[in-house]
Amino acid sequence: MTMIKRANWLVASETKTVIAALDAARPGASRFVGGCVRNTLIGQPVDDIDIATQLLPDAVIAAAKAAGLAAVPTGIEHGTITVICNHRPYEVTTLRRDVTTDGRRATVAFTEDWNEDAQRRDFRLNALYADADGTVHDLTGGGVEDAKAGRIIFIGDAETRLREDYLRILRFFRFSAWYGSGALDARGLAACAALKDGLKTLSAERVWKELKKLCAAPDPAPALKAMGQNGILALAAPQATDLPRALRVIAIDDEYLLPPEGLLRIAALLGDEAGARAFARDMKASNDERGRLVAALGKSPRIVSYMSMREVRRGLYLLGAQTFVDRARLAWAEDTGARAGPQWRALLALAGGWVRPHLDLTGDEVVAAGVPPGPKVGAVMREVEAWWIDADFPDDKLSIVERLKAVAQGMG
């Protein structure tokens, strides 16, 4: 019998309170399910705690309120109620079976059959349930072994699972990146390749969410390679035309123990700024995401590993630390010099310790120097700032004032 009774989240007071509330309505009707069970088995962090229950949604709400807990109907049409205890959310979902599916969404019916609920899930390692005492139930068979061995295997027939929801194509690669070990499951990969056109039916938001999670994995290279080789990456993200560069970025991360940066890896996949803009538009990315992707692929000022300290400071000031680091890591991926690695790492270290300097000059001071209020004030400040940057950011008020006077006179 497999147990997870030592898990911190399992013995947390909030978890016990929520389970006690559900058990008060019907003893033994609720189990933990999915990622919290899987990740505990393999020693990975648990972020979200999901609970499957035989209770109907209204009964879940009533049980929560009876225990003094908040209950939010976050997905009530699919049987999901978020129960909140001490600011900690628990998604509680009634057992379900699919009635109809169209590859994008499913019509479900509630059930009390744990096996029916398990059979409608995607991968065997995600169909693991656990009682409040930590006893694990592997209803599809093979889920515990899959989790420990790093195998991502569909429940039952892979093509059937994919036709139920074509997003599972991307989930197959995402879970392979995060939890897989060794070669991707051949049957699952073949099914994804055969049904890849189903990706065209998915919303951009769902695809974007999966791509971000995939690229944030410690080593998504095998999954991305397989997606590229089978034409899946081109369908999911047509602007992702530079897979070799993204793979080099990932290899550098691994060799030099750099933190995984999902958005940077996505930027590496994209050809140039125009591709980044088109990609961000198609994916309906946020303004911040679009800004970072486009900025990472800019070309000026040029970032090289042998920049002087002065050039580094200038680049950091003009670009900002995030963009400077993103461009440096992309440039590193293009640098094949035998001694490039240590130089690039040193450059990133400089960027990491940089504190942005402040130009000690105000608009009022510009006006006091004889510049009339209005657009000329901004023009003078920009010219003084350009001098200050070229002079390597002198912390000398007198020099700044003298430069201001010279610029103001020149515009007189």
N, C-alpha and C positions, 0 to 999 in steps of 0.2 A: 504493500500500500504506500502510495506517495503522499507525503505530508509537507506543508509549508507553515507549520505552526509557529515558527520563530520569526516570522516576518514582522517588522516594526509596524507597518500599516495595519496588519491584521489584529494586533493587540492594542492598537491605539484606542483611547477612550471614545473618540468620536465614532470610530468604526463599530465598536461594541454597542454604542448608543443607537446607531442607525439599525443594526441587525436586531437588537432587542426590540425596537419599535415595530419592525416588520414581523418578527416572531410572535409578538403579542397579538397580532391580527391572525396569524396562522403559523404555528411552529414548524420549522424546517422547510418553509416554502421558498426560501431565498438563499442564493449562493453567489459567491463572487465569480466573475467570469472574465475571460480574455486576457488583456495585457497585464493586469496586476498579478494574475496567477502565472502566466508565462514568464514574465520578467523575474519574478521571485524565484522560480525554478532554476533560472540560469544566472542568477546573481546580478541582474541589471536593475537600475533604479526604476521605481514605480512612481509615475506622475498622476495618473488617473485611476480611480477605483470604480469599476462598474459592477453592478449587482443585477443578476437575473432573478426573476421571481414569478411564482405562480399566481400572485395576487394581481387583480386587475388594476388599471391605473387609478380609478376612483378609490379603491381600497388602499392603495399605496399612499395617496394624499391623506386619506382619513387616518391611517396609521401614523403618519408623520405628525399630523396636527395633534393627534391624541398624546404624542410624546413631547409636544412643545417644539417641534422642528419645523423649519420652513420647507415648503414643497412647491416647486416651480414647474409647471407643465411645459418643459422645454421642447418636447417632441411627442406630445400626447397622442398625435395621430398614428404614431408608430409604437405607442406604449411606453414612452420614456418620461419619467418624472425625475427632476433633480432635487434630491433631498439634501438640505444644508444643515450641518451640525458644527457649531463653533467656527463658522466661516469656511468650513471644508465641504466641498460639494461631492455628492455621490450620485452617479446616474443609475437610477433603478428602472429596469425595463421588463415589462411583462413578457413571458415566453411567447414566441411567435412562430408561425409557419407562413410561408409564402403562398398566396392564392394565385396571383398573376405577377409576371415580371416582363419588362420590355427592354432590359439592358441599361436602363437609366434609373428606374424607380420600381418599387414593388408594392403591390397591394397585399397587406398582411392580415392574418386572423390570429387572435390570441389562442393560446393552447395551455394545457397543464403538463404537456409531455416534454420532458427534458430532451429526449432524443430528437424530437421534431425540431426543437430550437437549435440543437447542435448541428443537425444536418443542413440547415439553411445558412450556416456560416461559411467563410471562405477557405481558411487553411486549418489543418488539423491542430496545429499548435495554438490557434486562436479559439478553439472549441474546448478549452479546459475550464472546468468549474471547480470551486472549492467551497466546502462547508465552513461554518464559522469556526470550527475547531482545526481547520487547515487540511482536512482530508480532500485530496484531489480526485475529481471524477473525469476520466478520459473517455468520453462517450463515443467518439468516432474511432477510437483505437489509433495508437501511434503518435498521438499528440505530445505526450511526455517525452518519448524518445526523439521525436522530431525537434523539439525545443532544445534538448540537450545536445543533439548531434548537429544542429544548425541546418535542418532540412525544411524547406518551404514547400509543402505538398498540399494540393487542393483536396478538399473533402469530396470523395466520390469521383465523378467524371469531371475533369478540368474544364472541358468546353461547356458543359452544362452550367458549372459555376460562373463562367465568364459571361454566358448569354444572359444570366440573371442580372448581372451588373458589370458592364464593360470597364468600369473603373478598377475592377480587380486585376486587369492587365497591369496597370501601373502599380497597384498594391503588391503584386507578385514581385516586381523588381525592387520596390521600396523595402518590403520585408526581407528579401534576399540580401539587400545591402545592410540592413540593420541586424538581422538575426541569422543570416545564412553563413555557411562555412563550406568551402570547396565549390565544385561546379554547381550551377543552377540545375534544379530538377528538370530533367530532359522532357518529361511529358508535359509539365507545366509550361515550359518554354515553348514547346511546339504548339500547344494550344493558344498561347498568347500570340504567336506569330501568325497562326491560321486565322485568328479572329481580330487582328489588329485594326481592321477598318471600323470596328465598333467604337474606337476612340473618337471618331468623327461625330458621334452622337452625344458626347459628353459636354457639359458646360465648361467654359474656360476656367471658372473659379475652382471646380473640382480638380481639373488637370493641374492647375498652378499649385494648389495645396499639396498634391502628391509629389510634384517635381521638387518643391522646396524641401519636403521631408526626406526624399530620396537623396538629394545632393548634400544634405546636412549629416548624413551617416559618416562614421569614421572612415570607411573605405567603400565608396559607391562605384569604384572603377569596374569590377566585374559585371555589375548590373548594367552600367552605362554602356559598356562594350557590347553586351548581349543585345541591348536595345538598339544600338547602332547597327549591328550586324544583321538584325532581323527586320529593319525598316520601321521599328516602333518609335524610336526617338524622332525620326523625321516627321512622323504623323502627329506625335504629341507636341512637338515644338519645331516647326519648319525652319525657324531661324537658327536652330542649333547646328551650325555648320562646321564647328571647329572642335570636334570631339578629341582629337589628339592633344590640343592645348589643355583642355580640361583634365585629361588623364595625366598630363605632366604636372599640373597644379596639384592633383591628388597625390601623385608620387612624391613630390617635394614635401607636402604636408606629412606624409608617412615617414620619410627619411629624416626630416628635421624636427619632428614632433611639434608641428605647428597646429594650432586649433582648426578644426574643420569649419569652413565658412561656406554655407550653402549658397548664398547669393553670389559670392565671388566665383564659385565653381560654375554657376549658371552663366555669369558674365563671360567666363572663359569659353563656354560653349558657343557664344554668340560671335559673329564675325567682326562687327564694328559698331560704332554708335548708332548708325541707321538701323542695323539689325536689332540692337537693344531697344530702340524706340518702338519698332514694329512688334517685337516680342512682348514688351510691356503693355502695349495697346491691346494686342490679341488676348493676352492673359488677364487683362483687367487688373494689372498690378496696382498697388497703392502708389501714391505720388512719391513717397520715400523710397519704395523699391525701385520705381522707374528711375528716379534721380541717381541712386547708387549704381544701377546697372549701366546707365549711359555714361556717368562720370568715370567709371572704372575703365571704360574703353577709349577715353580721350587720349590724345597723342601729345599735347603740349601742356606744361613743359615736359621734355623727355626725361624719363627716369632710367638711370644706368647704375650699375653696382659700384662704380668707382667715383661717384659724386663726392665733391669736397663737402666738408661740414657746412660751409657757407651756402653751397648749392642745395644741400638738403634742407637747411632752414628756409631758404627761399621757396623751395617746392612745397614744403609743409604749410607755409603761410598762404601761398596762392591757392593750393588745392584743398587744404584741410587734412587732418591726420588720416581719416578713413579713406579718402580717395587716394592719397599718396601711398598708403599701405596697399590698397587694392591694386593700383597700377604697378607698384614695385613687385608684388607677387606674380602678376601676370607677365611682367617683363622678365622675371626670374625664370618663368616657365619657357621663355624663348631663348634664354642664355645657355649655351652649351659649353661654355668655358670650363675647363677642368677645375679651376679654383674659384668658380663663381659662387658656390654655395655659401662658404663662410663670409664672403663679401656681402652678399645679399642679406644674410642673417644679421650681420652687424648693422646694415642699413636699417633694417626693420627695428632693431633694438634702439637705434637713435630716434626713430620716429615714435617709438613707444614711450620714450622719456621726454618728449618735446612738450614745452609749455608755450602756448601762443603768446607772443609779445603784444603790447598795446601801444599804439601811437598816441602820445600825449599831446593831443591837439583837438580843440573844439571848434565848432562853427562860430561861436562868439569871438574866439580869438582871431579867426580869419576875418570877420567883419571889423574887429578893432584894428586890424592891419590895413584897413582901407578898401576892402573888397565889398561892394554893395550887396545887400541881402538878395538872395535869389539863386539862380542856377550857377552863377560864377563861384559861389562859396563851395559847392560840391566839386567843381572842376579844380579849384585851387587845392582842396584837401586831397583829391586824387593825385595831383601832381606832386604834392609834398610826400604823400605816402609812397609813390613810386620811387622818389629819391631815397626815402628812408629804407625801403626794401633793398635797393641797390647798395646802400651803405651798410647793409647787414644789421639793421634794426638798432641804431645807436640809442642808448638810454641817456640822452643828453638834451635836456630841454632847451638850453641856449642854442645848440646847433639846429634844432627843429625850428625855433623862432627865427633864426637868421635865414634859414631856407624859406620859411613862410614869407618873410619880407621880400626876398629876392623874387619869388614867384609872383607875389602880389604886385610888385612894381612892374614886372614883365607883362602883366595883364592889364596894367593901367592905361 
